[in-house]
Structures are given as C-alpha cells and as structure tokens.
C-alpha cells in the first residue's frame, strides 16, 4: 500500500510550483521530497 503522505507531498510540490519551494514549506530537503514522490 502506498503511503498517503507521498500523495500529500506530490500535491504540495504541484501547489508550490516545484520541489524546492515545497521542501521549504514542508521543512524537508528537496532530495527527500523528490525520492518520496518518485515512489508513486
């Protein structure tokens, strides 16, 4: 089963216009955010 947080991270990346802005908003490194979304 997929982690629903990964879907949330995807939505945040789209809403913020990229991994870097979403990572800043979430307090998460963009590399980690990218890896989590890549699992989808």
Secondary structure as UniProt FT lines:
FT   HELIX           4..16
FT   HELIX           19..26
FT   HELIX           30..38
//
